[in-house]
Amino acid sequence: MINKRLLIKNLLAHNDENSFYDKKRKVDITHKEGKAKFLKHVCALSNSNPKNNSFIVIGVEDKDNKIMGVNFFDDSKIQNLINAYLTNPPIVQYENIPFPHLPDDKVVGLVTIRPNGKITSLRKNIWKYYGGSVFLRDGSMSMPKIFDIEIEDVNSKIVAAIESHSQNNIEYTLDGVFDFMNMRKDYNPQYKVFKEYFVLCWSGQKKVVKDDAYFSRVDIELINEQVRLFFSTFDEVSISYNENTFKIIEYVNLGLQNQTKYYRLEEIIIHFEDNAHYNIETNLLFEPPQFDKKILHHIYNANNALLEKLKKGLSLNKNELLDLKNLPATYLICYLNLFHDAIEKLNEAKPYLKNHSPLVYKSYQEATRILRKIKYS
């Protein structure tokens, strides 16, 4: 079993980026330019390594390899993005890897690219790259190429050696369990061994609503792999497990006029196999709530009027401040009920919500996070 933290350290030991690994300070796939650049690098690394894994390490300074970390990346639909834009897409896995010296809210992103032995190319235009483009690594650069011969395999032995040197041992496993239990002692930390091999630790702040248990501030860590899943104070999930699986269902609390309800958003299942392998399956469960169109028209118009007051810098009364907190969620509900312009209005509101207060801006981030999950599904 590969210890992903050791793997990252061993990759960074190769100071310069090369044809089997790349490093980035951060990656942003919320915009077309960021998506295009990420797809280009995945395409190039897959083509340059037809017979072995290649990697992108995210959260590292380029000049001195200093590990700075990035925010936890919860976009589990990254494979859908790859499949949508690449022909002969590789299998791509994004994992959040904790490092002891980083703050709780920072991790290092590890992208593992598993090729399929075929030439990968862009399926359609995106940003300034044309559909049909093929990329290959040229040193540390991802460059467009024309192929008329078979790609030479030069990295398999190097990558195999790096992965071999990143294997786990009992000391790393025990240290990982003790560190987790000590750091999360305020949130009822627990652990379980699956298939006599995998050690999984988790903790969370529990609350009970109508006899159903929900958890927030949830940390889940696969100790053997140094892979972490994280749900913030604003998230609410349920947890269940048996001898073969560990399941997390994420919920969103949506509604109108203070009448809210929990809706299932996404299901994450960790499957443990007898051959010392595991896989993480993600399924979107969300079914949009439907509301009376007359009520939604009233709320939509009220939101638009509130947004105009924000733009003009006018003061808000007590009721308007309460409506402002709910504005991102109600715009989201309107969009889910076929008010197509609601998303444009929500994006238009972003800078004003951000300047108003962290709590209101957090509501905006939650609404856009739900939209992103739905979009990539």
C-alpha positions in Angstrom: 0.0 0.0 0.0 1.4 3.4 -1.1 1.7 6.1 1.6 0.6 9.2 -0.4 2.5 11.6 1.8 5.7 9.7 1.2 4.9 9.5 -2.5 4.6 13.3 -2.6 8.0 13.8 -0.8 9.6 11.3 -3.2 8.2 13.1 -6.2 9.4 16.5 -4.9 12.9 15.0 -4.5 13.0 15.2 -8.3 13.4 19.0 -8.0 12.5 19.7 -11.6 9.1 18.9 -13.2 9.5 16.3 -15.9 7.5 14.0 -18.2 5.9 12.0 -15.4 5.1 14.7 -12.8 4.1 18.3 -12.6 3.7 20.6 -9.6 1.4 23.6 -9.1 0.9 26.3 -6.5 -2.8 26.0 -7.1 -5.4 24.8 -9.7 -8.6 26.6 -10.4 -11.2 24.7 -12.6 -14.1 27.1 -11.8 -13.3 29.1 -15.0 -12.7 28.0 -18.6 -9.0 29.1 -18.6 -8.3 27.0 -15.5 -10.2 24.0 -16.8 -8.3 24.3 -20.2 -4.9 24.4 -18.6 -5.7 21.5 -16.2 -7.0 19.4 -19.1 -3.9 20.2 -21.1 -1.6 19.0 -18.4 -3.6 15.8 -17.9 -3.6 15.1 -21.6 0.2 15.7 -21.9 1.1 13.6 -18.9 -1.1 10.7 -20.0 0.4 10.8 -23.5 4.0 11.0 -22.2 3.5 8.0 -19.9 1.6 5.3 -21.8 2.6 2.5 -19.4 2.8 4.0 -16.0 1.1 6.5 -13.6 1.9 10.2 -13.7 1.2 12.8 -11.1 0.4 16.5 -10.4 1.2 17.8 -7.0 -0.8 20.9 -6.0 0.0 23.3 -3.1 3.8 23.5 -3.6 6.0 26.6 -4.4 7.6 26.1 -7.8 11.0 27.6 -6.9 11.9 25.9 -3.7 9.4 23.0 -3.3 8.0 24.5 -0.1 4.8 22.8 0.8 2.2 25.6 1.3 -1.0 23.6 0.9 -4.3 24.4 -0.7 -7.9 24.4 0.5 -9.6 21.1 0.7 -10.9 20.2 -2.8 -14.3 18.6 -2.7 -15.1 18.3 -6.4 -15.5 14.6 -6.8 -16.8 15.0 -10.3 -13.4 15.7 -11.8 -13.4 12.4 -13.8 -16.7 13.7 -15.5 -14.8 16.8 -16.6 -12.0 14.7 -18.0 -14.5 12.4 -19.8 -16.4 15.4 -21.2 -13.4 17.1 -22.8 -10.8 14.4 -23.6 -10.9 11.6 -26.2 -9.4 8.3 -24.8 -9.5 9.9 -21.3 -7.2 8.5 -18.6 -8.5 7.6 -15.2 -7.8 10.5 -13.0 -8.0 10.6 -9.2 -7.7 13.7 -7.0 -6.8 13.1 -3.3 -6.4 15.5 -0.4 -3.2 14.6 1.5 -2.7 16.1 5.0 0.8 17.2 6.2 1.5 17.6 9.9 2.9 21.2 9.6 -0.1 22.5 7.6 -3.1 24.2 9.3 -6.3 22.0 9.6 -7.9 23.6 6.6 -4.9 23.0 4.3 -3.9 19.9 2.4 -1.7 19.0 -0.6 -3.6 17.9 -3.7 -2.4 14.8 -5.4 -3.7 14.0 -8.9 -2.9 10.5 -10.1 -3.3 9.9 -13.9 -3.6 6.3 -15.0 -3.2 6.1 -18.8 -5.1 3.7 -21.1 -2.3 3.2 -23.6 -3.9 5.3 -26.3 -3.3 8.8 -27.6 -5.4 11.3 -25.5 -6.6 14.5 -27.2 -9.1 17.3 -26.7 -12.6 16.3 -27.7 -13.8 19.9 -28.3 -12.7 23.5 -28.1 -12.0 25.0 -24.7 -10.5 28.5 -24.1 -7.7 28.9 -26.7 -7.2 25.2 -27.3 -8.9 23.6 -30.3 -10.7 20.3 -30.4 -8.4 17.5 -31.7 -5.3 19.0 -30.1 -2.8 16.5 -28.7 -0.3 17.5 -26.0 3.0 15.9 -24.8 5.4 16.8 -22.0 8.6 18.5 -23.2 10.7 18.7 -20.0 8.5 20.7 -17.6 6.2 22.0 -20.3 3.0 20.6 -21.8 3.3 21.3 -25.6 1.0 20.5 -28.6 2.4 17.7 -30.7 1.7 15.8 -33.9 2.1 12.0 -33.5 2.9 9.6 -36.3 5.0 7.1 -34.3 4.6 5.1 -31.1 5.5 7.0 -27.9 8.6 5.7 -26.3 8.2 4.5 -22.7 11.1 5.9 -20.7 9.6 6.4 -17.2 8.1 3.0 -16.1 11.2 2.0 -14.1 11.6 5.4 -12.5 7.9 5.6 -11.4 7.9 2.0 -10.2 11.0 2.8 -8.0 9.3 5.9 -6.6 6.1 4.0 -5.8 8.1 1.2 -4.2 10.0 3.6 -1.9 6.6 5.1 -0.8 5.2 1.9 0.7 3.7 1.9 4.2 5.0 0.3 7.3 3.6 -0.4 10.8 5.3 2.7 12.3 3.7 5.1 9.9 0.3 3.4 10.5 0.4 3.6 14.3 1.8 7.1 14.3 -1.1 8.1 12.0 -3.8 6.6 14.3 -2.3 8.2 17.4 -2.0 11.6 15.7 -5.6 11.5 14.5 -7.0 10.5 17.9 -5.1 13.2 19.7 -5.8 16.0 17.3 -9.6 15.2 17.0 -10.2 14.4 20.7 -12.9 17.1 20.9 -15.0 15.4 18.3 -15.3 11.8 19.5 -12.6 10.2 17.3 -13.0 6.6 16.3 -11.2 4.0 14.2 -12.0 0.8 12.5 -9.9 -1.8 10.6 -11.4 -3.1 7.4 -10.3 -6.3 5.7 -7.6 -6.8 8.4 -5.5 -4.2 6.6 -7.1 -0.8 6.1 -7.2 1.5 9.1 -9.9 4.3 8.9 -10.3 7.0 11.5 -13.1 9.5 11.7 -14.6 12.1 14.0 -17.4 14.6 13.9 -19.7 16.9 15.8 -23.0 15.1 16.2 -26.5 16.5 16.4 -29.9 14.7 16.3 -32.8 16.0 14.3 -36.1 14.0 14.6 -34.3 10.9 15.7 -31.8 11.1 12.7 -28.1 11.7 13.5 -26.1 14.2 11.4 -22.5 15.1 11.7 -20.6 18.3 10.9 -16.9 19.2 11.2 -16.2 15.7 10.0 -12.7 14.4 9.4 -12.2 11.0 7.7 -8.7 9.7 7.1 -7.4 6.5 5.5 -4.3 6.1 7.6 -2.5 3.6 5.3 -2.9 5.9 2.3 -2.7 9.3 4.1 -5.9 10.2 2.2 -8.3 12.6 3.9 -12.0 13.5 3.4 -13.3 16.5 5.1 -16.7 18.2 5.7 -16.8 21.6 7.3 -18.8 23.1 10.1 -21.5 24.1 7.5 -21.8 20.6 6.1 -24.1 17.9 7.4 -23.6 14.2 6.7 -24.7 10.8 7.9 -22.2 8.0 8.4 -22.7 4.2 8.2 -20.5 1.2 7.6 -20.3 -2.5 7.5 -17.4 -5.0 7.1 -16.8 -4.0 3.4 -17.8 -0.3 3.0 -17.8 3.0 4.7 -20.6 5.3 3.5 -21.1 9.1 3.9 -24.2 10.8 2.7 -24.1 14.6 2.5 -27.3 16.6 3.0 -28.3 20.2 2.2 -30.9 22.1 4.2 -33.1 24.0 1.7 -36.5 25.6 1.9 -38.5 28.9 1.8 -39.9 31.2 4.5 -38.0 29.3 7.3 -39.6 26.0 6.3 -36.6 23.9 5.5 -36.0 20.3 4.9 -32.9 18.0 4.5 -32.3 16.8 1.0 -29.7 14.2 0.1 -27.0 15.7 -2.0 -24.2 13.2 -2.6 -23.2 9.7 -1.5 -19.5 8.7 -1.0 -18.8 5.0 -0.5 -15.3 3.7 0.2 -15.2 0.0 -0.9 -12.5 -2.2 0.7 -11.4 -5.3 -1.2 -9.7 -8.5 -0.1 -6.7 -7.9 -2.3 -5.5 -4.8 -0.3 -7.1 -2.4 -2.7 -9.8 0.2 -2.2 -11.9 2.5 -4.3 -14.0 5.5 -3.6 -17.4 5.7 -5.4 -19.3 9.0 -5.6 -23.0 9.2 -6.6 -25.1 12.3 -6.9 -28.4 11.8 -5.1 -29.9 15.3 -5.3 -33.5 15.7 -6.5 -34.4 19.4 -6.7 -37.2 20.5 -4.4 -40.2 22.0 -6.3 -42.2 24.9 -5.1 -45.2 27.0 -6.2 -44.2 29.2 -9.1 -46.2 32.3 -7.8 -44.3 32.2 -4.5 -41.0 31.8 -6.3 -41.8 34.8 -8.6 -42.4 36.9 -5.5 -39.1 35.7 -3.9 -37.1 36.2 -7.2 -38.3 39.7 -7.6 -37.6 40.5 -3.9 -34.1 39.1 -4.3 -33.5 41.3 -7.4 -34.7 44.4 -5.5 -32.4 43.5 -2.6 -29.4 43.1 -5.0 -30.1 46.5 -6.5 -30.0 48.1 -3.0 -26.7 46.4 -2.3 -25.2 47.7 -5.6 -26.3 51.3 -4.6 -24.8 50.9 -1.1 -28.2 51.6 0.6 -28.7 50.5 4.2 -30.9 47.4 4.8 -33.5 47.0 7.5 -33.7 44.0 9.9 -35.9 41.9 7.6 -33.8 42.6 4.5 -30.7 41.5 6.4 -32.3 38.2 7.1 -33.4 37.9 3.4 -29.9 38.7 2.4 -28.5 35.7 4.3 -31.0 33.5 2.5 -30.5 35.1 -0.9 -28.0 32.6 -2.4 -30.1 29.6 -1.3 -33.3 31.1 -2.7 -31.7 32.1 -6.0 -30.5 28.5 -6.1 -34.0 27.2 -5.5 -35.4 29.5 -8.2 -32.8 28.2 -10.7 -33.7 24.6 -9.8 -37.3 25.5 -10.6 -36.3 26.7 -14.1 -35.7 30.4 -13.4 -32.7 30.3 -15.7 -31.6 33.9 -15.1 -31.3 33.2 -11.3 -27.7 32.0 -11.8 -26.6 35.1 -13.6 -28.1 37.1 -10.7 -26.3 35.0 -8.2 -23.0 35.5 -9.9 -23.7 39.2 -10.2 -24.3 39.3 -6.4 -20.9 37.6 -5.5 -18.7 40.7 -4.9 -21.5 42.5 -2.9 -22.1 39.4 -0.7 -18.4 39.0 -0.2 -18.0 42.6 0.9 -21.0 42.4 3.2 -20.0 39.7 5.7 -18.2 36.3 5.9 -21.4 34.6 6.9 -23.4 35.8 3.9 -20.5 35.0 1.6 -20.4 31.5 3.0 -24.0 31.0 2.0 -23.0 32.0 -1.6 -20.1 29.5 -1.6 -22.5 26.7 -0.4 -25.0 27.5 -3.2 -22.3 27.5 -5.9 -20.8 24.3 -4.5 -24.1 22.5 -4.9 -24.4 23.9 -8.4 -20.9 22.6 -9.3 -21.7 19.1 -8.1 -24.9 19.0 -10.1 -23.2 20.4 -13.2 -20.4 17.9 -13.3 -22.9 15.1 -12.9 
